[in-house]
Amino acid sequence: MLFRTIDYLFGTNLQNHSIIRNIQNVNTLAMSTVTAISVLHYFINSSHSLFPYTMKLVIAHCTIDMLFTPNFELILHHIITIRLASIFFYKPLPMDIIHFETMVVLSTEFSSFFLVGRDWIPKDSPYYKINEYAFLLSFFYFRLYLLPKHLLFGTFINDFLCELLDYTEKISYYGALYSFMGINVYWATIMLKVICKKFRNLYPHFFTYANNEFFLQYTYYICPIMSLVIYSPINDFQLFDIVGQMILAYNSGQYHQQMYSIIKRDYPTKENETNMELNVFSPYIRPYYIADLLTIQLRTFLYQVSKFSPFYPNGILGIGGILTVQCITIYHYYEFVFEMIENNRELMYGGKSTLMCHMFNMNIFINIILSIIYSNTIVNAHHNLLSLLFIISCMFIKPGYELNHTLLHICLIYQTYSLSIANT
């Protein structure tokens, strides 16, 4: 950031100089090495004595690197990391109790070691690919598996911190942790997009809209079956959620089956799909499309009925408020649909969503936020919030190309799992 400012003021090009990049890499490599030594010392000697010093070095590393990097995403990542690490000293948090969780936070730096290798190893070297695989594996394992498993889904650490921290400190801690998770999910989705692009070039006839619709006919049927298992034995209120999911699974299957039939009929090959133009408001698609959208709203509402009905009578007021908002949203969306049809305007399959479509989805987003707030445990609330991060990232970055909606449905399956365990 410092050299970017200097370049802007004086018309120089210091930020792209190889020396600056090498200083960044040395700084990152040193930090990753120190972290590895600290974690290794922890496992060999069962001692966390190096962790406080390592945490301070992480803060120093991020502060120094912010002066060199011109990348806004990396600057944001460093600010979040500094805030997350500083919480350990501001409170301070007892290292003798949360030493394992501290090790998990520090281990996220391991992937930076291979990040440096991407700059220093020649691209024509066989070690470059090995380094790429190591980077991907370390990033996904330490940042997207180990970190949420122990810091978000660990019952002990969440219960301990909820007792230790006051309200403001909880917001600060979880805000920093979720910001850290959010930027990692964002980067992971971009990596997934690069991976899918390579597979798309290798297997172009697999990445087709026809295959996407074929899979989507059946994916949502997993959800009610999974919820039945989670809820078993089912109480009276949970039955509302099961019914909503079954109706949605049927209508979703019908819509995607219709889309699959039309695409296979009119665009039988991958080459044909490059010029595909399908208007979802056409007479052959419109009834299925609208039914699918409305049953998404119905499923969302019935879940809230199952969630708030046990809190009678206050829960009834909440259900009434949700129903009012949904009815207003559906009314305005129907006006939008009729206006589009009367004016012969098109909404293209796979195209950009309109503002009204986003407003229609905003109602679902609000209901998900309510589900997170009223989850039965904080761990289940974390499941819900993390699934929401995955869905948002998948919707806006679209890593799966033609198969992206299938990836979105996979995220929705995880979200259904999250909603179900939060409603037991």
C-alpha positions, 0 to 999 in steps of 0.5 A: 500500500505504501509503494502504491501510494508513492507510485501514485504521487510520483509516477514511479513503478516501485510496486511492481519491482522484483525487489519489492516482491522478493522482500514480500516473499522472504517475509512470508516464508519466514513467517510460515517457517516460524509458524511451522516450528512453533506448531511442531514444538507444540506437538513434540514437547506438548508446550504452547510457550512459543504461541504468544510470540508467534502470534505477535510475529503474525501481527508484525508480518501482516503489518509489514506486508501491508506496506508492500502489497498493492492487492486490496484483498490481501490488505483486507485479509491482513487487517482481519488477521491482525484483529483476530490475533490481537484478541488473544492479547487484548482480553487476554485469552488464557493460552493454557486452556485454548492452546489447541485452538490457537494452534489451529489458527496458526496452522492456517499460515502453512499454505503461505509457504507454498504460495511463495513457491509459486513465485520462486519455482520455475513454471516448467519445473515438475516441482511447480505442479507438486507445489500447486497441489500442496498449496491447494490441499493445505489451503482447503484443509487448514483454512476450510476444514480444520479452522471451522471444525475446531473454532466454529463447530467445537462445542467446548471453545464456543461455550468457553468463550461465550462465558468469558467474553462480554457482548461487545467482545463476542461481536469483535471475536466472531466478527473477525473470525467470520470475516477471516472465514469469508475471505477464505471462502471467497478465495477458495471459490476462485480456486475452484473456478480455476480448477473447474475451468481446467476440467471444462477444457479437458471434458467440455461435453461434461460441462453442459447445461443439459447435464446440469439440468439432468442432475438438478432433477434429482438433487433436491430429493436428498433434502427431505430424506436427510431431514427425515433422518435428522428429525426422527422421530418427527414431532408435529411442528417439524412435519411442516418443514418436511412437507415444505421440502417435499413440495419443493423437491417435486416442483424443482424436479418438474422445472428442471426436468422440463428444462432438460427436455427442452435443452436436449431437444433444441440444443443437443450438443455442446456446440449448440449450447454456445448460442442457446437462448431460452426465455424462462417466461416462455409458455413452455417454461413459465408455469414450472419456473413460477411454481418452483419460485413460489414453492421456495417461498412456501418451503421457507415459510413452513420452516419458520412455522415449524421453528416458531410454533412451539413458542406460542403465543409469541411465536404466532406473532413472528409467523404472522410478520413473516407471512405478511412480508412474504405475501407483499414480496410475492405480490410485487413479484407477480406484478413484475412477471405479468409486466414482463409477459405483457411487454414481451420482455425476456428473462434469459436462462443463465443470464443476469438476474434482475433487481426484482429477482434479487429482491425476491431472494432477499426475503429468503435471505431474511428468513435464513438470518432469522433461522441463524438468530434462533438456532437451538445452539451456537454451533448449529448457528455457525453451520447455518452462517457458514452454509450461507457464505458458501451459497453467496460465494457460489451465486456471485462468483459462479465457479462451476460454469455450466454446472454452477447451479448444481454446485449451488444445489449442493450448498443448499443440501448443506444448508438444509442439513444446517437448518434441520439440526438447528430445529431439533 
